Each structure stands twice: as C-alpha cells, then as structure tokens.
C-alpha cells in the first residue's frame, strides 16, 4: 500500500482504525480535518 505524504490519508486511516480509547472532541476534530484539507490542497497545488 502506497502512503502519499498527505494529511488527509493519515486522518482517514486514523478514523478507520476506530481506536476506542481515544475520545475526539468534535471541535478539535473539525479543526484538524480543516487543517488536513488545507495541507492537502497546498500539496496538490504545488504538485
């Protein structure tokens, strides 16, 4: 499996693991996802 240096993929894999001992604050999760999206867009625009 190829992992691109892309925050979105890392975030997605963390969500898919559904680690039960981590409680995600919805506001924090929203901020992190927004940052990951911005980073991904930056990577795409620089590609």
mmJSON file of the N, C-alpha and C atoms, coordinates in Angstrom:
{"data_MODEL":{"atom_site":{
"group_PDB":["ATOM","ATOM","ATOM","ATOM","ATOM","ATOM","ATOM","ATOM","ATOM","ATOM","ATOM","ATOM","ATOM","ATOM","ATOM","ATOM","ATOM","ATOM","ATOM","ATOM","ATOM","ATOM","ATOM","ATOM","ATOM","ATOM","ATOM","ATOM","ATOM","ATOM","ATOM","ATOM","ATOM","ATOM","ATOM","ATOM","ATOM","ATOM","ATOM","ATOM","ATOM","ATOM","ATOM","ATOM","ATOM","ATOM","ATOM","ATOM","ATOM","ATOM","ATOM","ATOM","ATOM","ATOM","ATOM","ATOM","ATOM","ATOM","ATOM","ATOM","ATOM","ATOM","ATOM","ATOM","ATOM","ATOM","ATOM","ATOM","ATOM","ATOM","ATOM","ATOM","ATOM","ATOM","ATOM","ATOM","ATOM","ATOM","ATOM","ATOM","ATOM","ATOM","ATOM","ATOM","ATOM","ATOM","ATOM","ATOM","ATOM","ATOM","ATOM","ATOM","ATOM","ATOM","ATOM","ATOM","ATOM","ATOM","ATOM","ATOM","ATOM","ATOM","ATOM","ATOM","ATOM","ATOM","ATOM","ATOM","ATOM","ATOM","ATOM","ATOM","ATOM","ATOM","ATOM","ATOM","ATOM","ATOM","ATOM","ATOM","ATOM","ATOM","ATOM","ATOM","ATOM","ATOM","ATOM","ATOM","ATOM","ATOM","ATOM","ATOM","ATOM","ATOM","ATOM","ATOM","ATOM","ATOM","ATOM","ATOM","ATOM"],
"id":[1,2,3,4,5,6,7,8,9,10,11,12,13,14,15,16,17,18,19,20,21,22,23,24,25,26,27,28,29,30,31,32,33,34,35,36,37,38,39,40,41,42,43,44,45,46,47,48,49,50,51,52,53,54,55,56,57,58,59,60,61,62,63,64,65,66,67,68,69,70,71,72,73,74,75,76,77,78,79,80,81,82,83,84,85,86,87,88,89,90,91,92,93,94,95,96,97,98,99,100,101,102,103,104,105,106,107,108,109,110,111,112,113,114,115,116,117,118,119,120,121,122,123,124,125,126,127,128,129,130,131,132,133,134,135,136,137,138,139,140,141],
"type_symbol":["N","C","C","N","C","C","N","C","C","N","C","C","N","C","C","N","C","C","N","C","C","N","C","C","N","C","C","N","C","C","N","C","C","N","C","C","N","C","C","N","C","C","N","C","C","N","C","C","N","C","C","N","C","C","N","C","C","N","C","C","N","C","C","N","C","C","N","C","C","N","C","C","N","C","C","N","C","C","N","C","C","N","C","C","N","C","C","N","C","C","N","C","C","N","C","C","N","C","C","N","C","C","N","C","C","N","C","C","N","C","C","N","C","C","N","C","C","N","C","C","N","C","C","N","C","C","N","C","C","N","C","C","N","C","C","N","C","C","N","C","C"],
"label_atom_id":["N","CA","C","N","CA","C","N","CA","C","N","CA","C","N","CA","C","N","CA","C","N","CA","C","N","CA","C","N","CA","C","N","CA","C","N","CA","C","N","CA","C","N","CA","C","N","CA","C","N","CA","C","N","CA","C","N","CA","C","N","CA","C","N","CA","C","N","CA","C","N","CA","C","N","CA","C","N","CA","C","N","CA","C","N","CA","C","N","CA","C","N","CA","C","N","CA","C","N","CA","C","N","CA","C","N","CA","C","N","CA","C","N","CA","C","N","CA","C","N","CA","C","N","CA","C","N","CA","C","N","CA","C","N","CA","C","N","CA","C","N","CA","C","N","CA","C","N","CA","C","N","CA","C","N","CA","C","N","CA","C","N","CA","C"],
"label_alt_id":[null,null,null,null,null,null,null,null,null,null,null,null,null,null,null,null,null,null,null,null,null,null,null,null,null,null,null,null,null,null,null,null,null,null,null,null,null,null,null,null,null,null,null,null,null,null,null,null,null,null,null,null,null,null,null,null,null,null,null,null,null,null,null,null,null,null,null,null,null,null,null,null,null,null,null,null,null,null,null,null,null,null,null,null,null,null,null,null,null,null,null,null,null,null,null,null,null,null,null,null,null,null,null,null,null,null,null,null,null,null,null,null,null,null,null,null,null,null,null,null,null,null,null,null,null,null,null,null,null,null,null,null,null,null,null,null,null,null,null,null,null],
"label_comp_id":["UNK","UNK","UNK","UNK","UNK","UNK","UNK","UNK","UNK","UNK","UNK","UNK","UNK","UNK","UNK","UNK","UNK","UNK","UNK","UNK","UNK","UNK","UNK","UNK","UNK","UNK","UNK","UNK","UNK","UNK","UNK","UNK","UNK","UNK","UNK","UNK","UNK","UNK","UNK","UNK","UNK","UNK","UNK","UNK","UNK","UNK","UNK","UNK","UNK","UNK","UNK","UNK","UNK","UNK","UNK","UNK","UNK","UNK","UNK","UNK","UNK","UNK","UNK","UNK","UNK","UNK","UNK","UNK","UNK","UNK","UNK","UNK","UNK","UNK","UNK","UNK","UNK","UNK","UNK","UNK","UNK","UNK","UNK","UNK","UNK","UNK","UNK","UNK","UNK","UNK","UNK","UNK","UNK","UNK","UNK","UNK","UNK","UNK","UNK","UNK","UNK","UNK","UNK","UNK","UNK","UNK","UNK","UNK","UNK","UNK","UNK","UNK","UNK","UNK","UNK","UNK","UNK","UNK","UNK","UNK","UNK","UNK","UNK","UNK","UNK","UNK","UNK","UNK","UNK","UNK","UNK","UNK","UNK","UNK","UNK","UNK","UNK","UNK","UNK","UNK","UNK"],
"label_asym_id":["A","A","A","A","A","A","A","A","A","A","A","A","A","A","A","A","A","A","A","A","A","A","A","A","A","A","A","A","A","A","A","A","A","A","A","A","A","A","A","A","A","A","A","A","A","A","A","A","A","A","A","A","A","A","A","A","A","A","A","A","A","A","A","A","A","A","A","A","A","A","A","A","A","A","A","A","A","A","A","A","A","A","A","A","A","A","A","A","A","A","A","A","A","A","A","A","A","A","A","A","A","A","A","A","A","A","A","A","A","A","A","A","A","A","A","A","A","A","A","A","A","A","A","A","A","A","A","A","A","A","A","A","A","A","A","A","A","A","A","A","A"],
"label_entity_id":["1","1","1","1","1","1","1","1","1","1","1","1","1","1","1","1","1","1","1","1","1","1","1","1","1","1","1","1","1","1","1","1","1","1","1","1","1","1","1","1","1","1","1","1","1","1","1","1","1","1","1","1","1","1","1","1","1","1","1","1","1","1","1","1","1","1","1","1","1","1","1","1","1","1","1","1","1","1","1","1","1","1","1","1","1","1","1","1","1","1","1","1","1","1","1","1","1","1","1","1","1","1","1","1","1","1","1","1","1","1","1","1","1","1","1","1","1","1","1","1","1","1","1","1","1","1","1","1","1","1","1","1","1","1","1","1","1","1","1","1","1"],
"label_seq_id":[1,1,1,2,2,2,3,3,3,4,4,4,5,5,5,6,6,6,7,7,7,8,8,8,9,9,9,10,10,10,11,11,11,12,12,12,13,13,13,14,14,14,15,15,15,16,16,16,17,17,17,18,18,18,19,19,19,20,20,20,21,21,21,22,22,22,23,23,23,24,24,24,25,25,25,26,26,26,27,27,27,28,28,28,29,29,29,30,30,30,31,31,31,32,32,32,33,33,33,34,34,34,35,35,35,36,36,36,37,37,37,38,38,38,39,39,39,40,40,40,41,41,41,42,42,42,43,43,43,44,44,44,45,45,45,46,46,46,47,47,47],
"pdbx_PDB_ins_code":[null,null,null,null,null,null,null,null,null,null,null,null,null,null,null,null,null,null,null,null,null,null,null,null,null,null,null,null,null,null,null,null,null,null,null,null,null,null,null,null,null,null,null,null,null,null,null,null,null,null,null,null,null,null,null,null,null,null,null,null,null,null,null,null,null,null,null,null,null,null,null,null,null,null,null,null,null,null,null,null,null,null,null,null,null,null,null,null,null,null,null,null,null,null,null,null,null,null,null,null,null,null,null,null,null,null,null,null,null,null,null,null,null,null,null,null,null,null,null,null,null,null,null,null,null,null,null,null,null,null,null,null,null,null,null,null,null,null,null,null,null],
"Cartn_x":[0.842,0.0,0.874,0.622,1.413,0.771,1.572,1.104,1.693,0.837,1.296,1.514,2.437,2.667,1.511,0.396,-0.849,-1.618,-1.842,-2.503,-3.868,-4.578,-5.926,-5.897,-4.936,-4.839,-4.547,-3.654,-3.338,-4.576,-5.298,-6.52,-7.536,-7.717,-8.681,-8.333,-7.06,-6.67,-6.876,-6.657,-6.901,-8.378,-9.241,-10.679,-11.101,-10.576,-10.944,-10.522,-9.427,-8.983,-9.977,-10.73,-11.75,-11.206,-10.085,-9.449,-10.379,-10.833,-11.843,-11.345,-10.036,-9.528,-9.263,-9.561,-9.383,-10.752,-10.981,-12.224,-11.906,-12.596,-12.347,-13.355,-12.835,-13.658,-14.102,-15.404,-15.884,-15.258,-15.081,-14.484,-13.03,-12.303,-10.899,-10.805,-11.662,-11.669,-11.965,-12.907,-13.264,-12.072,-11.361,-10.195,-9.083,-8.835,-7.787,-8.105,-9.362,-9.76,-9.637,-9.985,-9.878,-8.408,-7.523,-6.089,-5.564,-5.999,-5.562,-6.006,-7.228,-7.748,-6.916,-6.601,-5.791,-4.401,-3.798,-2.476,-2.524,-3.581,-3.731,-3.879,-4.673,-4.858,-3.545,-2.758,-1.454,-0.519,-0.509,0.326,-0.106,-1.411,-1.933,-1.574,-1.718,-1.426,0.073,0.909,2.359,2.881,2.032,2.459,2.755],
"Cartn_y":[-1.202,0.0,1.248,2.142,3.365,4.453,5.012,6.13,7.413,8.295,9.591,10.496,11.447,12.393,13.385,12.907,13.646,13.474,14.578,14.556,13.891,14.069,13.513,11.994,11.346,9.886,9.447,10.161,9.824,9.968,11.061,11.29,10.19,9.861,8.84,7.49,7.118,5.831,5.81,6.953,7.031,6.833,7.425,7.282,5.831,5.218,3.845,2.845,3.146,2.258,2.257,3.349,3.476,3.061,3.646,3.335,3.723,2.753,3.029,3.864,3.875,4.593,6.074,6.546,7.958,8.614,9.638,10.401,11.672,11.868,13.025,14.12,15.287,16.473,16.927,17.046,17.397,18.671,19.696,20.949,20.742,19.988,19.674,18.85,17.865,17.026,17.874,18.78,19.661,20.524,21.067,21.917,21.104,19.919,19.05,18.664,18.299,17.933,19.123,20.32,21.533,21.788,21.649,21.832,20.787,19.556,18.48,18.765,19.256,19.601,20.723,21.739,22.858,22.381,21.509,20.962,20.143,19.338,18.521,19.408,20.466,21.391,22.078,22.412,23.035,22.071,20.805,19.777,19.599,19.542,19.362,20.561,21.777,22.971,23.109,22.524,22.569,21.421,20.436,19.252,19.581],
"Cartn_z":[0.0,0.0,0.0,-0.921,-1.037,-0.185,0.725,1.538,0.953,0.479,-0.013,1.198,1.07,2.169,2.161,2.661,2.566,3.872,4.567,5.868,5.822,4.704,4.587,4.723,4.075,4.143,5.582,6.275,7.668,8.554,8.378,9.161,8.876,7.583,7.18,7.816,7.795,8.361,9.883,10.539,11.978,12.293,11.483,11.691,11.45,10.401,10.063,11.143,11.841,12.92,14.087,14.231,15.28,16.651,17.025,18.306,19.455,20.255,21.278,22.458,22.726,23.894,23.606,22.392,22.068,21.934,22.758,22.666,21.889,20.773,19.923,20.233,20.574,20.751,19.358,19.116,17.774,17.207,18.037,17.563,17.172,17.976,17.673,16.392,16.253,15.049,13.815,13.923,12.809,12.414,13.403,13.145,12.482,12.994,12.439,10.991,10.731,9.37,8.425,8.91,8.091,7.743,8.745,8.513,7.53,7.684,6.78,5.35,5.2,3.873,3.257,4.065,3.568,3.157,3.97,3.644,2.361,2.218,1.012,-0.229,-0.099,-1.223,-1.575,-0.565,-0.784,-1.518,-1.084,-1.727,-3.184,-3.412,-4.778,-5.66,-5.117,-5.904,-6.198,-5.343,-5.556,-6.407,-6.668,-7.419,-8.88],
"occupancy":[1.0,1.0,1.0,1.0,1.0,1.0,1.0,1.0,1.0,1.0,1.0,1.0,1.0,1.0,1.0,1.0,1.0,1.0,1.0,1.0,1.0,1.0,1.0,1.0,1.0,1.0,1.0,1.0,1.0,1.0,1.0,1.0,1.0,1.0,1.0,1.0,1.0,1.0,1.0,1.0,1.0,1.0,1.0,1.0,1.0,1.0,1.0,1.0,1.0,1.0,1.0,1.0,1.0,1.0,1.0,1.0,1.0,1.0,1.0,1.0,1.0,1.0,1.0,1.0,1.0,1.0,1.0,1.0,1.0,1.0,1.0,1.0,1.0,1.0,1.0,1.0,1.0,1.0,1.0,1.0,1.0,1.0,1.0,1.0,1.0,1.0,1.0,1.0,1.0,1.0,1.0,1.0,1.0,1.0,1.0,1.0,1.0,1.0,1.0,1.0,1.0,1.0,1.0,1.0,1.0,1.0,1.0,1.0,1.0,1.0,1.0,1.0,1.0,1.0,1.0,1.0,1.0,1.0,1.0,1.0,1.0,1.0,1.0,1.0,1.0,1.0,1.0,1.0,1.0,1.0,1.0,1.0,1.0,1.0,1.0,1.0,1.0,1.0,1.0,1.0,1.0],
"B_iso_or_equiv":[0.0,0.0,0.0,0.0,0.0,0.0,0.0,0.0,0.0,0.0,0.0,0.0,0.0,0.0,0.0,0.0,0.0,0.0,0.0,0.0,0.0,0.0,0.0,0.0,0.0,0.0,0.0,0.0,0.0,0.0,0.0,0.0,0.0,0.0,0.0,0.0,0.0,0.0,0.0,0.0,0.0,0.0,0.0,0.0,0.0,0.0,0.0,0.0,0.0,0.0,0.0,0.0,0.0,0.0,0.0,0.0,0.0,0.0,0.0,0.0,0.0,0.0,0.0,0.0,0.0,0.0,0.0,0.0,0.0,0.0,0.0,0.0,0.0,0.0,0.0,0.0,0.0,0.0,0.0,0.0,0.0,0.0,0.0,0.0,0.0,0.0,0.0,0.0,0.0,0.0,0.0,0.0,0.0,0.0,0.0,0.0,0.0,0.0,0.0,0.0,0.0,0.0,0.0,0.0,0.0,0.0,0.0,0.0,0.0,0.0,0.0,0.0,0.0,0.0,0.0,0.0,0.0,0.0,0.0,0.0,0.0,0.0,0.0,0.0,0.0,0.0,0.0,0.0,0.0,0.0,0.0,0.0,0.0,0.0,0.0,0.0,0.0,0.0,0.0,0.0,0.0],
"pdbx_formal_charge":[null,null,null,null,null,null,null,null,null,null,null,null,null,null,null,null,null,null,null,null,null,null,null,null,null,null,null,null,null,null,null,null,null,null,null,null,null,null,null,null,null,null,null,null,null,null,null,null,null,null,null,null,null,null,null,null,null,null,null,null,null,null,null,null,null,null,null,null,null,null,null,null,null,null,null,null,null,null,null,null,null,null,null,null,null,null,null,null,null,null,null,null,null,null,null,null,null,null,null,null,null,null,null,null,null,null,null,null,null,null,null,null,null,null,null,null,null,null,null,null,null,null,null,null,null,null,null,null,null,null,null,null,null,null,null,null,null,null,null,null,null],
"auth_seq_id":[1,1,1,2,2,2,3,3,3,4,4,4,5,5,5,6,6,6,7,7,7,8,8,8,9,9,9,10,10,10,11,11,11,12,12,12,13,13,13,14,14,14,15,15,15,16,16,16,17,17,17,18,18,18,19,19,19,20,20,20,21,21,21,22,22,22,23,23,23,24,24,24,25,25,25,26,26,26,27,27,27,28,28,28,29,29,29,30,30,30,31,31,31,32,32,32,33,33,33,34,34,34,35,35,35,36,36,36,37,37,37,38,38,38,39,39,39,40,40,40,41,41,41,42,42,42,43,43,43,44,44,44,45,45,45,46,46,46,47,47,47],
"auth_comp_id":["UNK","UNK","UNK","UNK","UNK","UNK","UNK","UNK","UNK","UNK","UNK","UNK","UNK","UNK","UNK","UNK","UNK","UNK","UNK","UNK","UNK","UNK","UNK","UNK","UNK","UNK","UNK","UNK","UNK","UNK","UNK","UNK","UNK","UNK","UNK","UNK","UNK","UNK","UNK","UNK","UNK","UNK","UNK","UNK","UNK","UNK","UNK","UNK","UNK","UNK","UNK","UNK","UNK","UNK","UNK","UNK","UNK","UNK","UNK","UNK","UNK","UNK","UNK","UNK","UNK","UNK","UNK","UNK","UNK","UNK","UNK","UNK","UNK","UNK","UNK","UNK","UNK","UNK","UNK","UNK","UNK","UNK","UNK","UNK","UNK","UNK","UNK","UNK","UNK","UNK","UNK","UNK","UNK","UNK","UNK","UNK","UNK","UNK","UNK","UNK","UNK","UNK","UNK","UNK","UNK","UNK","UNK","UNK","UNK","UNK","UNK","UNK","UNK","UNK","UNK","UNK","UNK","UNK","UNK","UNK","UNK","UNK","UNK","UNK","UNK","UNK","UNK","UNK","UNK","UNK","UNK","UNK","UNK","UNK","UNK","UNK","UNK","UNK","UNK","UNK","UNK"],
"auth_asym_id":["A","A","A","A","A","A","A","A","A","A","A","A","A","A","A","A","A","A","A","A","A","A","A","A","A","A","A","A","A","A","A","A","A","A","A","A","A","A","A","A","A","A","A","A","A","A","A","A","A","A","A","A","A","A","A","A","A","A","A","A","A","A","A","A","A","A","A","A","A","A","A","A","A","A","A","A","A","A","A","A","A","A","A","A","A","A","A","A","A","A","A","A","A","A","A","A","A","A","A","A","A","A","A","A","A","A","A","A","A","A","A","A","A","A","A","A","A","A","A","A","A","A","A","A","A","A","A","A","A","A","A","A","A","A","A","A","A","A","A","A","A"],
"auth_atom_id":["N","CA","C","N","CA","C","N","CA","C","N","CA","C","N","CA","C","N","CA","C","N","CA","C","N","CA","C","N","CA","C","N","CA","C","N","CA","C","N","CA","C","N","CA","C","N","CA","C","N","CA","C","N","CA","C","N","CA","C","N","CA","C","N","CA","C","N","CA","C","N","CA","C","N","CA","C","N","CA","C","N","CA","C","N","CA","C","N","CA","C","N","CA","C","N","CA","C","N","CA","C","N","CA","C","N","CA","C","N","CA","C","N","CA","C","N","CA","C","N","CA","C","N","CA","C","N","CA","C","N","CA","C","N","CA","C","N","CA","C","N","CA","C","N","CA","C","N","CA","C","N","CA","C","N","CA","C","N","CA","C","N","CA","C"],
"pdbx_PDB_model_num":[1,1,1,1,1,1,1,1,1,1,1,1,1,1,1,1,1,1,1,1,1,1,1,1,1,1,1,1,1,1,1,1,1,1,1,1,1,1,1,1,1,1,1,1,1,1,1,1,1,1,1,1,1,1,1,1,1,1,1,1,1,1,1,1,1,1,1,1,1,1,1,1,1,1,1,1,1,1,1,1,1,1,1,1,1,1,1,1,1,1,1,1,1,1,1,1,1,1,1,1,1,1,1,1,1,1,1,1,1,1,1,1,1,1,1,1,1,1,1,1,1,1,1,1,1,1,1,1,1,1,1,1,1,1,1,1,1,1,1,1,1]
}}}
